[in-house]
Amino acid sequence: MKTTWIILGGTSTMARAFARKAAERGEGVILAGREMDDLKATATDCGLRGAPHAEAAAFDARDADTFSKLISRAKSLEGSISVAVFVGSMPPQEAIDADPSLIDGVVMDNFTGPARFLTAIAPVLEDQGGGTVVGVGSVAGDRGRLGNYVYGAAKAGFHTYLSGLRNRLGRSGVHVVTVKPGTVDTAMTWGLDKLPFLAQPEKIVSDIFRAVDKKKNVIYTPLIWWPVMTVIRLIPEPIFKKMQI
Ligand SMILES: NC(=O)c1ccc[n+]([C@@H]2O[C@H](COP(=O)([O-])OP(=O)(O)OC[C@H]3O[C@@H](n4cnc5c(N)ncnc54)[C@H](OP(=O)(O)O)[C@@H]3O)[C@@H](O)[C@H]2O)c1
């Protein structure tokens, strides 16, 4: 039986494209998030596209009480489960600079909420002895930049968490894919200017499923971001700290 994906951040532009593609592959989807009507609409669409199972469920990265219900639901499903994390938030860095309390929410949405959920569901994945975890991080996590260093720091934490989770779950046959997108045309980037190599969500999703099928560990998507970030990581700190990238 094909896997059922628990998709955290199911209203995300990228997650919607991911769910549609999963449905076309004959895989099940649970769209999890905060906006139930929106999630239900995507679930209905996925059912029409061939998902053997499609439903909406409540998930709030800042409310751990929502995690246990979702995990119980996942346990009650027939067949294997997989998890894809698309949750994230990126307030403007200037807003965070003016109100440092915003940092807590950014870290919860991009790192600690998803990490807490994945840690809680890890034993279920270990018991089933297979399945996949897709964690969407960001190239922003590779180096702290002037324009989004709190978001970048949260993503860096998530990357490191996923690396350790891959080490743990790999021993039980569960594969963990870390996805580092560059700039993508979604609600998160709407209205922002200066977006190099802007990609469409469908491109990111096609790269993600290729990585899932080939059991890749870490991907940059689109691939151009791999050389770009390699160069950016190599810039010496005395020079990097004066740059406006
Ligand atoms: N767009 C880019 O250029 C880009 C680049 C690199 C990485 N990413 C990452 O890609 C992922 C998907 O983002 P996107 O570009 O598709 O943007 P998006 O459409 O804004 O999606 C963000 C998602 O996160 C959800 N979310 C935020 N806070 C949450 C919370 N506390 N609890 C539950 N859900 C929460 C939102 O749900 P609501 O609808 O309820 O707000 C939404 O579903 C994110 O992790 C983002 O950081 C994006």
PDBQT file of the ligand as one rigid body, heavy atoms in Angstrom, charges set to zero:
ROOT
HETATM    1  N1  LIG A 301       9.052  31.069  -0.712  1.00  0.00    +0.000 N 
HETATM    2  C1  LIG A 301      10.391  31.005  -0.640  1.00  0.00    +0.000 C 
HETATM    3  O1  LIG A 301      11.135  31.731  -1.342  1.00  0.00    +0.000 OA
HETATM    4  C2  LIG A 301      11.035  30.001   0.284  1.00  0.00    +0.000 A 
HETATM    5  C3  LIG A 301      12.409  29.801   0.154  1.00  0.00    +0.000 A 
HETATM    6  C4  LIG A 301      13.046  28.879   0.972  1.00  0.00    +0.000 A 
HETATM    7  C5  LIG A 301      12.284  28.171   1.891  1.00  0.00    +0.000 A 
HETATM    8  N2  LIG A 301      10.955  28.397   2.002  1.00  0.00    +0.000 N 
HETATM    9  C6  LIG A 301      10.214  27.594   2.999  1.00  0.00    +0.000 C 
HETATM   10  O2  LIG A 301       9.255  26.816   2.322  1.00  0.00    +0.000 OA
HETATM   11  C7  LIG A 301       8.201  26.471   3.225  1.00  0.00    +0.000 C 
HETATM   12  C8  LIG A 301       6.861  26.742   2.568  1.00  0.00    +0.000 C 
HETATM   13  O3  LIG A 301       6.685  28.153   2.430  1.00  0.00    +0.000 OA
HETATM   14  P1  LIG A 301       5.966  28.866   1.212  1.00  0.00    +0.000 P 
HETATM   15  O4  LIG A 301       6.989  29.562   0.427  1.00  0.00    +0.000 OA
HETATM   16  O5  LIG A 301       5.063  27.892   0.524  1.00  0.00    +0.000 OA
HETATM   17  O6  LIG A 301       5.157  30.010   1.955  1.00  0.00    +0.000 OA
HETATM   18  P2  LIG A 301       3.694  30.119   2.530  1.00  0.00    +0.000 P 
HETATM   19  O7  LIG A 301       2.712  29.896   1.440  1.00  0.00    +0.000 OA
HETATM   20  O8  LIG A 301       3.673  31.420   3.261  1.00  0.00    +0.000 OA
HETATM   21  O9  LIG A 301       3.578  28.909   3.577  1.00  0.00    +0.000 OA
HETATM   22  C9  LIG A 301       3.921  28.990   4.919  1.00  0.00    +0.000 C 
HETATM   23  C10 LIG A 301       3.087  27.947   5.638  1.00  0.00    +0.000 C 
HETATM   24  O10 LIG A 301       3.460  27.887   7.010  1.00  0.00    +0.000 OA
HETATM   25  C11 LIG A 301       2.259  27.852   7.772  1.00  0.00    +0.000 C 
HETATM   26  N3  LIG A 301       2.481  28.316   9.127  1.00  0.00    +0.000 N 
HETATM   27  C12 LIG A 301       3.120  29.438   9.554  1.00  0.00    +0.000 A 
HETATM   28  N4  LIG A 301       3.096  29.482  10.888  1.00  0.00    +0.000 NA
HETATM   29  C13 LIG A 301       2.435  28.377  11.315  1.00  0.00    +0.000 A 
HETATM   30  C14 LIG A 301       2.076  27.859  12.584  1.00  0.00    +0.000 A 
HETATM   31  N5  LIG A 301       2.399  28.499  13.724  1.00  0.00    +0.000 N 
HETATM   32  N6  LIG A 301       1.406  26.688  12.643  1.00  0.00    +0.000 NA
HETATM   33  C15 LIG A 301       1.047  26.032  11.522  1.00  0.00    +0.000 A 
HETATM   34  N7  LIG A 301       1.336  26.481  10.285  1.00  0.00    +0.000 NA
HETATM   35  C16 LIG A 301       2.022  27.636  10.191  1.00  0.00    +0.000 A 
HETATM   36  C17 LIG A 301       1.297  28.745   7.010  1.00  0.00    +0.000 C 
HETATM   37  O11 LIG A 301       0.004  28.467   7.458  1.00  0.00    +0.000 OA
HETATM   38  P3  LIG A 301      -1.189  29.582   7.517  1.00  0.00    +0.000 P 
HETATM   39  O12 LIG A 301      -1.849  29.530   6.172  1.00  0.00    +0.000 OA
HETATM   40  O13 LIG A 301      -2.063  29.089   8.601  1.00  0.00    +0.000 OA
HETATM   41  O14 LIG A 301      -0.527  30.910   7.807  1.00  0.00    +0.000 OA
HETATM   42  C18 LIG A 301       1.590  28.235   5.601  1.00  0.00    +0.000 C 
HETATM   43  O15 LIG A 301       0.908  27.027   5.372  1.00  0.00    +0.000 OA
HETATM   44  C19 LIG A 301       8.457  27.301   4.495  1.00  0.00    +0.000 C 
HETATM   45  O16 LIG A 301       9.097  26.487   5.450  1.00  0.00    +0.000 OA
HETATM   46  C20 LIG A 301       9.423  28.376   4.012  1.00  0.00    +0.000 C 
HETATM   47  O17 LIG A 301      10.224  28.859   5.078  1.00  0.00    +0.000 OA
HETATM   48  C21 LIG A 301      10.311  29.289   1.229  1.00  0.00    +0.000 A 
ENDROOT
TORSDOF 0
